[in-house]
């Protein structure tokens, strides 16, 4: 049973790189304002999202959410991780769009899921 792509935790990390690229394309297509702001501030998703994806969202989201995420990964596959990270970005979209400094944006995105109340995730 292969749950995670074999190249997710390899030296090249090509599985993670691919997921970050998919996340970037989804942001560009569905949330162009967020994508444009990240580009303008020169904030790279690769730097900010790799830890969320590789840790299966543990540490990046409240524990109950990370546990549900792991359940979904086991049932559906690793693509769930991209959906969860995208959902965290969408839930925090207002905060993200209010940023005008790359450093502040990186701090926000590094802690994006940790401060959310569990009720937000249950909606």
C-alpha angles and dihedrals in degrees: 000000000000112000101164125035110264091237095054094092098027125115091262092047086206092157091057091044089053092050091050090051090051089049090051092051092048091051092048092049101040104022107029094162091060091045092049092049092050089050093047091050090043092234112160119217089206091067096044104038103041094081092050092051098041094047090049087241093298106142091015096071136030111283096252090052092047090050092051089047090054090050090053092047089054092049103034107019139249096306086081088074092063090050092050094049090047090050091052090052092048093049090052095040094117092053091045094051090050092063120101100169127072093219093052090046092053091049091049095048092045089060098030100129102029098078098046118112116242091239090067090059094050095057 
